[in-house]
Amino acid sequence: MKLPHKLHDDAFDALLREAASLDDAPPALLHKAYALAKAPQTAPAQTLASTAYALGQSIAQALQAVLTFDSWTTSPAALGLRSTTMETRQMMFSAPGRDFDVRVTPKGDSFVLGGQILGDFGAGSMSLSIDTHLRDQPAASFGLPLDELGSFRIASLPPGLARLMFTLDDETITLPAFEIRKRA
């Protein structure tokens, strides 16, 4: 079949007569087609703007905190202490509107992770996963609600690479990964 714009007038006229002899579409199908034609159409710019807004909302709800202090990278003298080895590691992480005080303390062969969220929040929970780097031991996962002061504490943790994530109100804040281990 030739395309209509390449047809001569006589051939195009024959196609029109053939199309006119075809039966009409069923009335129910015609009503659906009319309804679709009358339905308000969303302009492409509106669709793009609403998609961009939704994407911005989801990005704003998933935040990455940054490490602002690590007691193992600061000399004891700078903290006003004598040169003693600190076993407990204290880290401070910051995200917009909140700070996270995280402490890791060795207890025998395991560790205790504790801390507190500093800043306003309603309700929340935290989840922790630890990659132990051992082939015969899968990653350990823990989760618990935060108390009314934003405190958390988990004992008997194995050493490994820790990933902490906090779900507060309608945001999720992820802390950079850090090692749970004894000080070298």
VOROMAR-775734 format. One record per atom (N, C-alpha, C): residue in one letter; x, y, z. Coordinates in Angstrom, 1 decimal. Example, Ala and Ser with C-alpha at 12.3 -4.5 7.8 and 13.67 -1.06 7.14 Angstrom:
BEGIN
{type:A&east:13.2&north:-5.7&up:7.8}
{type:A&east:12.3&north:-4.5&up:7.8}
{type:A&east:13.2&north:-3.3&up:7.8}
{type:S&east:12.8&north:-2.2&up:7.1}
{type:S&east:13.7&north:-1.1&up:7.1}
{type:S&east:12.9&north:0.0&up:7.9}
This chain:
BEGIN
{type:M&east:0.8&north:-1.2&up:0.0}
{type:M&east:0.0&north:0.0&up:0.0}
{type:M&east:0.9&north:1.2&up:0.0}
{type:K&east:0.5&north:2.2&up:-0.8}
{type:K&east:1.2&north:3.4&up:-0.9}
{type:K&east:0.8&north:4.4&up:0.2}
{type:L&east:1.7&north:5.2&up:0.7}
{type:L&east:1.3&north:6.2&up:1.7}
{type:L&east:0.4&north:7.3&up:1.1}
{type:P&east:-0.6&north:7.8&up:1.8}
{type:P&east:-1.6&north:8.8&up:1.3}
{type:P&east:-0.9&north:10.0&up:0.6}
{type:H&east:0.2&north:10.5&up:1.1}
{type:H&east:0.8&north:11.7&up:0.6}
{type:H&east:1.5&north:11.4&up:-0.8}
{type:K&east:1.6&north:10.1&up:-1.2}
{type:K&east:2.2&north:9.8&up:-2.4}
{type:K&east:1.1&north:9.2&up:-3.4}
{type:L&east:-0.1&north:9.2&up:-3.0}
{type:L&east:-1.2&north:8.7&up:-3.9}
{type:L&east:-1.6&north:9.8&up:-4.8}
{type:H&east:-2.0&north:9.4&up:-6.0}
{type:H&east:-2.6&north:10.4&up:-7.0}
{type:H&east:-4.1&north:10.6&up:-6.5}
{type:D&east:-4.6&north:11.7&up:-7.0}
{type:D&east:-6.0&north:12.0&up:-6.5}
{type:D&east:-7.0&north:10.9&up:-6.8}
{type:D&east:-6.9&north:10.2&up:-7.9}
{type:D&east:-7.9&north:9.2&up:-8.2}
{type:D&east:-7.8&north:8.0&up:-7.2}
{type:A&east:-6.5&north:7.6&up:-6.9}
{type:A&east:-6.3&north:6.5&up:-5.9}
{type:A&east:-6.8&north:6.9&up:-4.5}
{type:F&east:-6.5&north:8.2&up:-4.1}
{type:F&east:-7.0&north:8.6&up:-2.8}
{type:F&east:-8.5&north:8.7&up:-2.7}
{type:D&east:-9.1&north:9.1&up:-3.8}
{type:D&east:-10.6&north:9.1&up:-3.9}
{type:D&east:-11.2&north:7.7&up:-3.7}
{type:A&east:-10.5&north:6.7&up:-4.3}
{type:A&east:-11.0&north:5.3&up:-4.2}
{type:A&east:-10.9&north:4.8&up:-2.8}
{type:L&east:-9.8&north:5.2&up:-2.1}
{type:L&east:-9.6&north:4.8&up:-0.7}
{type:L&east:-10.7&north:5.4&up:0.2}
{type:L&east:-11.0&north:6.6&up:-0.1}
{type:L&east:-12.0&north:7.3&up:0.7}
{type:L&east:-13.4&north:6.6&up:0.5}
{type:R&east:-13.8&north:6.3&up:-0.7}
{type:R&east:-15.0&north:5.6&up:-1.0}
{type:R&east:-15.0&north:4.2&up:-0.3}
{type:E&east:-13.9&north:3.5&up:-0.3}
{type:E&east:-13.8&north:2.2&up:0.4}
{type:E&east:-14.0&north:2.3&up:1.9}
{type:A&east:-13.4&north:3.4&up:2.5}
{type:A&east:-13.5&north:3.6&up:3.9}
{type:A&east:-14.9&north:4.0&up:4.3}
{type:A&east:-15.6&north:4.7&up:3.5}
{type:A&east:-16.9&north:5.2&up:3.8}
{type:A&east:-17.9&north:4.0&up:3.7}
{type:S&east:-17.6&north:2.9&up:3.0}
{type:S&east:-18.5&north:1.8&up:3.0}
{type:S&east:-18.3&north:0.8&up:4.2}
{type:L&east:-17.3&north:1.1&up:5.0}
{type:L&east:-17.1&north:0.2&up:6.2}
{type:L&east:-18.2&north:0.5&up:7.2}
{type:D&east:-18.5&north:-0.5&up:8.1}
{type:D&east:-19.5&north:-0.3&up:9.2}
{type:D&east:-18.9&north:0.6&up:10.2}
{type:D&east:-19.8&north:1.3&up:10.9}
{type:D&east:-19.4&north:2.2&up:12.0}
{type:D&east:-19.0&north:1.4&up:13.2}
{type:A&east:-18.2&north:2.0&up:14.1}
{type:A&east:-17.8&north:1.3&up:15.3}
{type:A&east:-19.0&north:1.2&up:16.2}
{type:P&east:-19.0&north:0.2&up:17.1}
{type:P&east:-20.1&north:0.0&up:18.1}
{type:P&east:-20.3&north:1.3&up:18.9}
{type:P&east:-21.5&north:1.6&up:19.3}
{type:P&east:-21.8&north:2.8&up:20.0}
{type:P&east:-21.0&north:2.9&up:21.4}
{type:A&east:-20.9&north:1.8&up:22.1}
{type:A&east:-20.2&north:1.8&up:23.4}
{type:A&east:-18.7&north:2.3&up:23.2}
{type:L&east:-18.1&north:1.8&up:22.1}
{type:L&east:-16.7&north:2.2&up:21.8}
{type:L&east:-16.6&north:3.6&up:21.4}
{type:L&east:-17.6&north:4.1&up:20.7}
{type:L&east:-17.6&north:5.5&up:20.3}
{type:L&east:-17.7&north:6.4&up:21.6}
{type:H&east:-18.6&north:6.0&up:22.5}
{type:H&east:-18.8&north:6.8&up:23.8}
{type:H&east:-17.4&north:6.9&up:24.6}
{type:K&east:-16.7&north:5.7&up:24.6}
{type:K&east:-15.4&north:5.7&up:25.3}
{type:K&east:-14.4&north:6.6&up:24.6}
{type:A&east:-14.4&north:6.6&up:23.3}
{type:A&east:-13.5&north:7.5&up:22.5}
{type:A&east:-13.8&north:8.9&up:22.8}
{type:Y&east:-15.1&north:9.3&up:22.8}
{type:Y&east:-15.5&north:10.7&up:23.0}
{type:Y&east:-15.1&north:11.1&up:24.4}
{type:A&east:-15.3&north:10.2&up:25.4}
{type:A&east:-15.0&north:10.5&up:26.8}
{type:A&east:-13.5&north:10.8&up:26.9}
{type:L&east:-12.7&north:10.0&up:26.2}
{type:L&east:-11.2&north:10.2&up:26.3}
{type:L&east:-10.8&north:11.5&up:25.6}
{type:A&east:-11.5&north:11.8&up:24.6}
{type:A&east:-11.2&north:13.1&up:23.9}
{type:A&east:-11.6&north:14.3&up:24.7}
{type:K&east:-12.6&north:14.2&up:25.5}
{type:K&east:-13.1&north:15.3&up:26.3}
{type:K&east:-12.4&north:15.4&up:27.7}
{type:A&east:-11.7&north:14.3&up:28.1}
{type:A&east:-11.0&north:14.3&up:29.4}
{type:A&east:-9.9&north:15.4&up:29.4}
{type:P&east:-9.7&north:16.1&up:30.5}
{type:P&east:-8.6&north:17.1&up:30.5}
{type:P&east:-7.3&north:16.4&up:30.4}
{type:Q&east:-6.5&north:16.9&up:29.5}
{type:Q&east:-5.2&north:16.4&up:29.3}
{type:Q&east:-4.1&north:17.1&up:30.1}
{type:T&east:-3.2&north:16.4&up:30.7}
{type:T&east:-2.2&north:17.1&up:31.5}
{type:T&east:-1.1&north:17.5&up:30.5}
{type:A&east:-0.7&north:18.8&up:30.6}
{type:A&east:0.3&north:19.3&up:29.7}
{type:A&east:1.6&north:18.6&up:30.0}
{type:P&east:2.4&north:18.4&up:29.0}
{type:P&east:3.8&north:17.8&up:29.3}
{type:P&east:4.6&north:18.6&up:30.3}
{type:A&east:4.5&north:19.9&up:30.3}
{type:A&east:5.2&north:20.7&up:31.3}
{type:A&east:4.7&north:20.4&up:32.7}
{type:Q&east:3.4&north:20.2&up:32.9}
{type:Q&east:2.9&north:19.9&up:34.2}
{type:Q&east:3.4&north:18.5&up:34.6}
{type:T&east:3.3&north:17.6&up:33.7}
{type:T&east:3.8&north:16.2&up:34.0}
{type:T&east:5.3&north:16.3&up:34.5}
{type:L&east:6.1&north:17.0&up:33.7}
{type:L&east:7.5&north:17.1&up:34.0}
{type:L&east:7.7&north:17.8&up:35.4}
{type:A&east:7.0&north:18.8&up:35.6}
{type:A&east:7.1&north:19.6&up:36.9}
{type:A&east:6.7&north:18.7&up:38.1}
{type:S&east:5.6&north:18.0&up:37.9}
{type:S&east:5.2&north:17.1&up:39.0}
{type:S&east:6.1&north:16.0&up:39.3}
{type:T&east:6.7&north:15.4&up:38.2}
{type:T&east:7.7&north:14.3&up:38.3}
{type:T&east:9.0&north:14.9&up:39.0}
{type:A&east:9.4&north:16.1&up:38.6}
{type:A&east:10.6&north:16.7&up:39.2}
{type:A&east:10.3&north:17.0&up:40.7}
{type:Y&east:9.1&north:17.4&up:41.0}
{type:Y&east:8.8&north:17.7&up:42.4}
{type:Y&east:8.8&north:16.5&up:43.3}
{type:A&east:8.2&north:15.4&up:42.8}
{type:A&east:8.2&north:14.1&up:43.5}
{type:A&east:9.6&north:13.6&up:43.7}
{type:L&east:10.5&north:13.7&up:42.7}
{type:L&east:11.9&north:13.3&up:42.8}
{type:L&east:12.6&north:14.1&up:43.8}
{type:G&east:12.4&north:15.4&up:43.8}
{type:G&east:13.0&north:16.3&up:44.8}
{type:G&east:12.6&north:15.9&up:46.2}
{type:Q&east:11.3&north:15.6&up:46.4}
{type:Q&east:10.8&north:15.2&up:47.7}
{type:Q&east:11.5&north:13.9&up:48.2}
{type:S&east:11.6&north:12.9&up:47.3}
{type:S&east:12.3&north:11.6&up:47.7}
{type:S&east:13.7&north:11.8&up:48.0}
{type:I&east:14.4&north:12.7&up:47.3}
{type:I&east:15.8&north:13.0&up:47.6}
{type:I&east:15.9&north:13.7&up:48.9}
{type:A&east:15.0&north:14.7&up:49.2}
{type:A&east:15.0&north:15.4&up:50.5}
{type:A&east:14.8&north:14.5&up:51.7}
{type:Q&east:14.1&north:13.4&up:51.4}
{type:Q&east:13.7&north:12.5&up:52.5}
{type:Q&east:14.8&north:11.4&up:52.7}
{type:A&east:15.8&north:11.3&up:51.9}
{type:A&east:16.9&north:10.4&up:52.0}
{type:A&east:18.2&north:11.2&up:52.1}
{type:L&east:18.7&north:11.4&up:53.3}
{type:L&east:19.8&north:12.2&up:53.5}
{type:L&east:21.1&north:11.4&up:53.9}
{type:Q&east:22.2&north:11.9&up:53.6}
{type:Q&east:23.5&north:11.3&up:53.9}
{type:Q&east:24.2&north:12.2&up:54.9}
{type:A&east:24.5&north:11.7&up:56.1}
{type:A&east:25.2&north:12.5&up:57.1}
{type:A&east:26.7&north:12.4&up:56.8}
{type:V&east:27.4&north:13.4&up:57.4}
{type:V&east:28.8&north:13.4&up:57.2}
{type:V&east:29.5&north:13.3&up:58.6}
{type:L&east:30.7&north:12.7&up:58.6}
{type:L&east:31.5&north:12.5&up:59.8}
{type:L&east:32.1&north:13.9&up:60.1}
{type:T&east:31.9&north:14.4&up:61.4}
{type:T&east:32.5&north:15.7&up:61.7}
{type:T&east:33.5&north:15.6&up:62.8}
{type:F&east:33.5&north:14.4&up:63.6}
{type:F&east:34.5&north:14.2&up:64.6}
{type:F&east:34.7&north:12.7&up:64.8}
{type:D&east:36.0&north:12.3&up:65.0}
{type:D&east:36.3&north:10.9&up:65.3}
{type:D&east:37.4&north:11.0&up:66.3}
{type:S&east:37.1&north:10.5&up:67.5}
{type:S&east:38.1&north:10.6&up:68.6}
{type:S&east:39.4&north:9.8&up:68.3}
{type:W&east:39.4&north:8.8&up:67.4}
{type:W&east:40.6&north:8.1&up:67.1}
{type:W&east:41.5&north:8.8&up:66.1}
{type:T&east:41.0&north:9.9&up:65.5}
{type:T&east:41.8&north:10.6&up:64.6}
{type:T&east:42.3&north:11.9&up:65.2}
{type:T&east:41.9&north:12.2&up:66.5}
{type:T&east:42.4&north:13.3&up:67.2}
{type:T&east:43.3&north:12.9&up:68.3}
{type:S&east:44.4&north:13.6&up:68.5}
{type:S&east:45.4&north:13.2&up:69.5}
{type:S&east:44.8&north:13.5&up:70.9}
{type:P&east:45.1&north:12.7&up:71.9}
{type:P&east:44.6&north:13.0&up:73.2}
{type:P&east:45.0&north:14.4&up:73.8}
{type:A&east:46.2&north:14.9&up:73.4}
{type:A&east:46.6&north:16.2&up:73.9}
{type:A&east:45.6&north:17.3&up:73.3}
{type:A&east:45.1&north:17.1&up:72.1}
{type:A&east:44.2&north:18.1&up:71.5}
{type:A&east:42.9&north:18.1&up:72.3}
{type:L&east:42.6&north:17.0&up:72.9}
{type:L&east:41.3&north:16.9&up:73.7}
{type:L&east:41.5&north:17.3&up:75.2}
{type:G&east:42.8&north:17.7&up:75.5}
{type:G&east:43.1&north:18.1&up:76.9}
{type:G&east:43.3&north:16.9&up:77.8}
{type:L&east:43.7&north:15.8&up:77.2}
{type:L&east:43.9&north:14.6&up:78.0}
{type:L&east:45.4&north:14.2&up:77.9}
{type:R&east:45.9&north:13.5&up:78.9}
{type:R&east:47.2&north:13.0&up:78.8}
{type:R&east:47.3&north:11.9&up:77.7}
{type:S&east:48.4&north:11.5&up:77.3}
{type:S&east:48.6&north:10.6&up:76.2}
{type:S&east:48.2&north:9.1&up:76.7}
{type:T&east:46.9&north:8.9&up:76.9}
{type:T&east:46.4&north:7.6&up:77.2}
{type:T&east:45.7&north:7.1&up:76.0}
{type:T&east:45.6&north:5.8&up:75.8}
{type:T&east:44.9&north:5.2&up:74.7}
{type:T&east:43.4&north:5.1&up:75.1}
{type:M&east:42.6&north:5.6&up:74.3}
{type:M&east:41.1&north:5.6&up:74.6}
{type:M&east:40.6&north:4.3&up:73.9}
{type:E&east:39.9&north:3.5&up:74.6}
{type:E&east:39.3&north:2.3&up:74.0}
{type:E&east:38.0&north:2.6&up:73.4}
{type:T&east:37.2&north:3.5&up:74.0}
{type:T&east:35.9&north:3.8&up:73.4}
{type:T&east:36.2&north:4.8&up:72.3}
{type:R&east:35.5&north:4.5&up:71.1}
{type:R&east:35.6&north:5.4&up:70.0}
{type:R&east:34.4&north:6.3&up:69.9}
{type:Q&east:34.5&north:7.6&up:69.9}
{type:Q&east:33.4&north:8.5&up:69.8}
{type:Q&east:33.4&north:9.2&up:68.4}
{type:M&east:32.3&north:9.1&up:67.8}
{type:M&east:32.2&north:9.8&up:66.5}
{type:M&east:30.9&north:10.7&up:66.5}
{type:M&east:31.0&north:11.8&up:65.8}
{type:M&east:29.9&north:12.7&up:65.6}
{type:M&east:29.6&north:12.8&up:64.1}
{type:F&east:28.4&north:12.6&up:63.7}
{type:F&east:27.9&north:12.8&up:62.3}
{type:F&east:26.9&north:13.9&up:62.3}
{type:S&east:26.9&north:14.6&up:61.2}
{type:S&east:26.0&north:15.7&up:61.1}
{type:S&east:25.1&north:15.6&up:59.8}
{type:A&east:23.9&north:15.9&up:59.9}
{type:A&east:22.9&north:16.0&up:58.8}
{type:A&east:22.1&north:17.3&up:59.1}
{type:P&east:21.4&north:17.8&up:58.1}
{type:P&east:20.7&north:19.0&up:58.3}
{type:P&east:19.7&north:19.0&up:59.5}
{type:G&east:19.9&north:19.8&up:60.5}
{type:G&east:19.1&north:19.9&up:61.6}
{type:G&east:19.3&north:18.9&up:62.7}
{type:R&east:20.3&north:18.0&up:62.6}
{type:R&east:20.6&north:17.0&up:63.6}
{type:R&east:22.0&north:16.6&up:63.6}
{type:D&east:22.5&north:16.2&up:64.8}
{type:D&east:23.8&north:15.5&up:64.9}
{type:D&east:23.6&north:14.2&up:65.6}
{type:F&east:24.5&north:13.3&up:65.3}
{type:F&east:24.4&north:11.9&up:65.8}
{type:F&east:25.7&north:11.6&up:66.5}
{type:D&east:25.6&north:11.3&up:67.8}
{type:D&east:26.7&north:11.0&up:68.7}
{type:D&east:26.7&north:9.4&up:68.7}
{type:V&east:27.8&north:8.8&up:68.2}
{type:V&east:27.9&north:7.4&up:68.2}
{type:V&east:29.2&north:7.0&up:68.9}
{type:R&east:29.0&north:6.0&up:69.8}
{type:R&east:30.1&north:5.5&up:70.6}
{type:R&east:30.3&north:3.9&up:70.4}
{type:V&east:31.5&north:3.5&up:70.2}
{type:V&east:31.8&north:2.0&up:70.1}
{type:V&east:32.7&north:1.7&up:71.2}
{type:T&east:32.3&north:0.7&up:72.1}
{type:T&east:33.1&north:0.3&up:73.2}
{type:T&east:33.4&north:-1.2&up:73.2}
{type:P&east:34.6&north:-1.6&up:73.3}
{type:P&east:34.9&north:-3.0&up:73.3}
{type:P&east:34.5&north:-3.7&up:74.6}
{type:K&east:33.9&north:-4.8&up:74.6}
{type:K&east:33.5&north:-5.6&up:75.8}
{type:K&east:34.0&north:-7.1&up:75.5}
{type:G&east:35.2&north:-7.4&up:75.9}
{type:G&east:35.7&north:-8.7&up:75.6}
{type:G&east:36.0&north:-8.9&up:74.2}
{type:D&east:35.4&north:-9.9&up:73.6}
{type:D&east:35.5&north:-10.2&up:72.1}
{type:D&east:34.5&north:-9.5&up:71.3}
{type:S&east:33.5&north:-8.8&up:71.9}
{type:S&east:32.4&north:-8.2&up:71.2}
{type:S&east:32.5&north:-6.7&up:71.5}
{type:F&east:31.4&north:-6.0&up:71.0}
{type:F&east:31.4&north:-4.5&up:71.1}
{type:F&east:30.0&north:-4.1&up:71.5}
{type:V&east:29.9&north:-2.9&up:72.1}
{type:V&east:28.7&north:-2.2&up:72.4}
{type:V&east:28.6&north:-0.9&up:71.6}
{type:L&east:27.5&north:-0.7&up:70.9}
{type:L&east:27.3&north:0.5&up:70.1}
{type:L&east:26.2&north:1.2&up:70.8}
{type:G&east:26.5&north:2.5&up:71.1}
{type:G&east:25.4&north:3.3&up:71.7}
{type:G&east:25.6&north:4.7&up:71.2}
{type:G&east:24.5&north:5.5&up:71.5}
{type:G&east:24.6&north:6.9&up:71.1}
{type:G&east:23.3&north:7.6&up:71.2}
{type:Q&east:23.2&north:8.8&up:70.7}
{type:Q&east:22.0&north:9.6&up:70.8}
{type:Q&east:21.9&north:10.6&up:69.6}
{type:I&east:20.7&north:10.8&up:69.2}
{type:I&east:20.4&north:11.9&up:68.2}
{type:I&east:20.3&north:13.2&up:68.9}
{type:L&east:21.0&north:14.2&up:68.4}
{type:L&east:20.9&north:15.5&up:69.0}
{type:L&east:20.1&north:16.4&up:68.0}
{type:G&east:19.0&north:16.9&up:68.4}
{type:G&east:18.2&north:17.7&up:67.5}
{type:G&east:16.7&north:17.3&up:67.6}
{type:D&east:15.9&north:18.0&up:67.0}
{type:D&east:14.4&north:17.7&up:67.1}
{type:D&east:14.1&north:16.5&up:66.1}
{type:F&east:13.2&north:15.7&up:66.6}
{type:F&east:12.6&north:14.6&up:65.9}
{type:F&east:11.4&north:14.1&up:66.6}
{type:G&east:10.5&north:13.5&up:65.9}
{type:G&east:9.3&north:13.0&up:66.6}
{type:G&east:9.5&north:11.6&up:67.1}
{type:A&east:9.3&north:10.6&up:66.2}
{type:A&east:9.5&north:9.2&up:66.6}
{type:A&east:10.5&north:8.7&up:65.6}
{type:G&east:11.2&north:7.6&up:65.9}
{type:G&east:12.2&north:7.1&up:65.0}
{type:G&east:12.7&north:5.7&up:65.4}
{type:S&east:13.5&north:5.2&up:64.5}
{type:S&east:14.1&north:3.9&up:64.7}
{type:S&east:15.5&north:3.9&up:64.0}
{type:M&east:16.3&north:2.9&up:64.4}
{type:M&east:17.6&north:2.8&up:63.7}
{type:M&east:17.8&north:1.4&up:63.3}
{type:S&east:18.6&north:1.2&up:62.2}
{type:S&east:18.9&north:-0.1&up:61.8}
{type:S&east:20.4&north:-0.1&up:61.6}
{type:L&east:21.0&north:-1.3&up:61.9}
{type:L&east:22.5&north:-1.4&up:61.8}
{type:L&east:22.7&north:-2.7&up:61.1}
{type:S&east:23.7&north:-2.7&up:60.1}
{type:S&east:24.1&north:-3.9&up:59.5}
{type:S&east:25.7&north:-3.9&up:59.6}
{type:I&east:26.2&north:-5.1&up:59.9}
{type:I&east:27.6&north:-5.2&up:60.0}
{type:I&east:28.1&north:-6.3&up:59.1}
{type:D&east:29.1&north:-5.9&up:58.2}
{type:D&east:29.7&north:-6.9&up:57.3}
{type:D&east:30.9&north:-7.4&up:58.1}
{type:T&east:31.0&north:-8.6&up:58.5}
{type:T&east:32.1&north:-9.2&up:59.3}
{type:T&east:33.3&north:-9.5&up:58.5}
{type:H&east:33.2&north:-9.5&up:57.2}
{type:H&east:34.3&north:-9.8&up:56.3}
{type:H&east:34.7&north:-11.3&up:56.3}
{type:L&east:33.8&north:-12.1&up:57.0}
{type:L&east:34.1&north:-13.5&up:57.1}
{type:L&east:33.2&north:-14.3&up:56.1}
{type:R&east:33.8&north:-15.2&up:55.4}
{type:R&east:33.0&north:-16.0&up:54.4}
{type:R&east:32.0&north:-16.9&up:55.1}
{type:D&east:32.3&north:-17.4&up:56.2}
{type:D&east:31.4&north:-18.4&up:56.9}
{type:D&east:30.4&north:-17.7&up:57.8}
{type:Q&east:30.5&north:-16.4&up:58.0}
{type:Q&east:29.6&north:-15.6&up:58.8}
{type:Q&east:28.9&north:-14.6&up:58.0}
{type:P&east:27.6&north:-14.7&up:57.8}
{type:P&east:26.9&north:-13.6&up:57.1}
{type:P&east:26.8&north:-12.3&up:57.8}
{type:A&east:26.5&north:-11.3&up:57.1}
{type:A&east:26.3&north:-9.9&up:57.7}
{type:A&east:25.3&north:-10.0&up:58.8}
{type:A&east:25.6&north:-9.3&up:59.9}
{type:A&east:24.6&north:-9.2&up:61.0}
{type:A&east:23.8&north:-8.0&up:60.9}
{type:S&east:22.5&north:-8.1&up:61.2}
{type:S&east:21.6&north:-7.0&up:61.1}
{type:S&east:20.8&north:-6.8&up:62.4}
{type:F&east:20.6&north:-5.6&up:62.8}
{type:F&east:19.9&north:-5.2&up:64.0}
{type:F&east:19.0&north:-4.0&up:63.8}
{type:G&east:18.0&north:-3.9&up:64.5}
{type:G&east:17.1&north:-2.8&up:64.4}
{type:G&east:16.4&north:-2.6&up:65.7}
{type:L&east:16.1&north:-1.3&up:66.0}
{type:L&east:15.4&north:-1.0&up:67.3}
{type:L&east:14.8&north:0.4&up:67.2}
{type:P&east:13.7&north:0.6&up:68.0}
{type:P&east:13.2&north:2.0&up:68.0}
{type:P&east:14.1&north:2.8&up:68.9}
{type:L&east:14.1&north:4.1&up:68.7}
{type:L&east:14.8&north:5.1&up:69.5}
{type:L&east:13.9&north:5.4&up:70.7}
{type:D&east:14.5&north:5.6&up:71.9}
{type:D&east:13.7&north:6.0&up:73.0}
{type:D&east:13.3&north:7.5&up:72.9}
{type:E&east:12.6&north:8.0&up:73.8}
{type:E&east:12.1&north:9.4&up:73.7}
{type:E&east:13.2&north:10.5&up:73.7}
{type:L&east:14.4&north:10.1&up:74.2}
{type:L&east:15.5&north:11.1&up:74.1}
{type:L&east:16.4&north:10.9&up:72.9}
{type:G&east:16.0&north:9.9&up:72.0}
{type:G&east:16.8&north:9.7&up:70.8}
{type:G&east:18.0&north:8.8&up:71.1}
{type:S&east:18.0&north:8.0&up:72.2}
{type:S&east:19.1&north:7.2&up:72.5}
{type:S&east:18.9&north:5.8&up:71.9}
{type:F&east:20.1&north:5.1&up:71.7}
{type:F&east:20.1&north:3.7&up:71.3}
{type:F&east:21.3&north:3.0&up:71.8}
{type:R&east:21.2&north:1.7&up:72.0}
{type:R&east:22.3&north:0.9&up:72.5}
{type:R&east:22.1&north:-0.6&up:72.1}
{type:I&east:23.1&north:-1.1&up:71.5}
{type:I&east:23.1&north:-2.5&up:71.1}
{type:I&east:24.4&north:-3.2&up:71.6}
{type:A&east:24.3&north:-4.3&up:72.3}
{type:A&east:25.4&north:-5.0&up:72.8}
{type:A&east:25.7&north:-6.2&up:72.0}
{type:S&east:26.9&north:-6.8&up:72.3}
{type:S&east:27.3&north:-8.1&up:71.8}
{type:S&east:27.4&north:-8.1&up:70.2}
{type:L&east:28.0&north:-7.0&up:69.7}
{type:L&east:28.2&north:-6.9&up:68.3}
{type:L&east:29.6&north:-7.5&up:67.9}
{type:P&east:29.6&north:-8.1&up:66.7}
{type:P&east:30.9&north:-8.6&up:66.2}
{type:P&east:31.6&north:-7.4&up:65.5}
{type:P&east:32.9&north:-7.6&up:65.3}
{type:P&east:33.7&north:-6.6&up:64.6}
{type:P&east:33.3&north:-6.6&up:63.1}
{type:G&east:33.5&north:-5.5&up:62.4}
{type:G&east:33.3&north:-5.5&up:61.0}
{type:G&east:32.9&north:-4.1&up:60.6}
{type:L&east:32.5&north:-4.0&up:59.3}
{type:L&east:32.1&north:-2.7&up:58.7}
{type:L&east:30.7&north:-2.4&up:59.0}
{type:A&east:30.4&north:-1.3&up:59.8}
{type:A&east:29.1&north:-1.0&up:60.2}
{type:A&east:28.4&north:0.1&up:59.3}
{type:R&east:27.1&north:-0.1&up:59.1}
{type:R&east:26.3&north:0.9&up:58.4}
{type:R&east:25.1&north:1.1&up:59.2}
{type:L&east:24.9&north:2.4&up:59.6}
{type:L&east:23.8&north:2.8&up:60.5}
{type:L&east:22.8&north:3.7&up:59.6}
{type:M&east:21.6&north:3.4&up:59.8}
{type:M&east:20.5&north:4.2&up:59.1}
{type:M&east:19.4&north:4.5&up:60.1}
{type:F&east:19.0&north:5.7&up:60.1}
{type:F&east:18.0&north:6.2&up:61.0}
{type:F&east:16.7&north:6.6&up:60.2}
{type:T&east:15.6&north:6.2&up:60.7}
{type:T&east:14.3&north:6.6&up:60.1}
{type:T&east:13.6&north:7.5&up:61.1}
{type:L&east:13.5&north:8.8&up:60.8}
{type:L&east:13.0&north:9.7&up:61.7}
{type:L&east:11.8&north:10.5&up:61.0}
{type:D&east:10.6&north:10.4&up:61.6}
{type:D&east:9.5&north:11.0&up:61.0}
{type:D&east:9.3&north:10.6&up:59.6}
{type:D&east:9.5&north:11.5&up:58.6}
{type:D&east:9.4&north:11.1&up:57.2}
{type:D&east:10.7&north:11.2&up:56.4}
{type:E&east:11.9&north:11.1&up:57.2}
{type:E&east:13.2&north:11.1&up:56.5}
{type:E&east:14.0&north:9.9&up:56.9}
{type:T&east:14.9&north:9.5&up:56.0}
{type:T&east:15.8&north:8.5&up:56.3}
{type:T&east:17.2&north:9.1&up:56.2}
{type:I&east:18.0&north:8.9&up:57.2}
{type:I&east:19.4&north:9.5&up:57.3}
{type:I&east:20.3&north:8.3&up:57.4}
{type:T&east:21.3&north:8.3&up:56.5}
{type:T&east:22.3&north:7.2&up:56.5}
{type:T&east:23.6&north:7.8&up:56.9}
{type:L&east:24.3&north:7.1&up:57.8}
{type:L&east:25.6&north:7.6&up:58.3}
{type:L&east:26.7&north:6.9&up:57.4}
{type:P&east:27.8&north:7.5&up:57.2}
{type:P&east:28.9&north:6.9&up:56.4}
{type:P&east:29.3&north:5.6&up:57.2}
{type:A&east:29.7&north:4.6&up:56.4}
{type:A&east:30.2&north:3.3&up:57.0}
{type:A&east:31.4&north:3.5&up:57.9}
{type:F&east:31.6&north:2.8&up:59.0}
{type:F&east:32.7&north:2.9&up:59.9}
{type:F&east:33.1&north:1.5&up:60.4}
{type:E&east:34.3&north:1.3&up:60.8}
{type:E&east:34.7&north:0.0&up:61.3}
{type:E&east:34.4&north:-0.1&up:62.8}
{type:I&east:33.9&north:-1.3&up:63.2}
{type:I&east:33.8&north:-1.6&up:64.6}
{type:I&east:34.9&north:-2.6&up:64.8}
{type:R&east:35.9&north:-2.1&up:65.6}
{type:R&east:37.1&north:-2.9&up:65.9}
{type:R&east:37.8&north:-2.3&up:67.1}
{type:K&east:38.8&north:-3.1&up:67.6}
{type:K&east:39.6&north:-2.5&up:68.7}
{type:K&east:40.7&north:-1.6&up:68.1}
{type:R&east:41.1&north:-0.6&up:68.9}
{type:R&east:42.1&north:0.3&up:68.4}
{type:R&east:43.4&north:-0.4&up:68.2}
{type:A&east:44.0&north:-0.1&up:67.1}
{type:A&east:45.3&north:-0.7&up:66.7}
{type:A&east:46.4&north:-0.1&up:67.5}
